Amino acid sequence: MFVIPKISEQEARNIFSNKKRFSPSKLKKIPHSPKKLEIIYLPFYLFDIIVKKEAREKNETHSLEQKVTLSVDGLLGHSVFYAVDDLAVESNREPMVCDFSLSPSEAEKIVLSEYRVLLLEHGLRTHSSPQAEEISGIKKIFYPFWIGYFRKRNGYDFKALDAVSGEIQGIKMRKVFMRAFRQMA
């Protein structure tokens, strides 16, 4: 299943161009638009995790269950984040796609480990003890990113933009993109 991008090519170009670079020779910031722009689809696993926590009301303890959907990239497992439920998907696409490198079981271990750390941090702040009990579902998706190639001195560099939310991706995702580029080459 392919997630349908919400950010058009022109919107992506505008977002990339709004990020200005500093020019020390002119002592001002100048627009820096990409020389080339393309969309690629990275593999991601979506996991539905059942979280149980206890709530206390008037000397009574109630057990609550909540479903949380987390996503992890299917290349390195470096990117774990909450997934939104309203992703529009389609089954037929002919884009630039890279394949899954991680098996579902490897991705499951990573997502559970990372999520347990998040739950522990949350529990310490709220004085509660939520527990990730089980994974109730797993899906494979291909998620879109706009890649902008920028001229830098004697070569090129790239920046990646989430084609659904419009957020420019940081250093944590850079390794994932580098792995995808090597796979697609």
Secondary structure, 3 states (H helix, E strand, C coil): CEECCCCCHHHHHHHHHHCEEEECCCCEEEECCCCEEEEEEEEEEEEEEEEEEEEEECCEEEEEEEEEEEEEECCCCCCEEECCCCCCEECCCCCEECCCCCCHHHHHHHHHHHHHHHHHHHHHHHCCCCEEEEEEEEEEEEEEEEEEEEEECCEEEEEEEECCCCCECCHHHHHHHHHHHHHHC
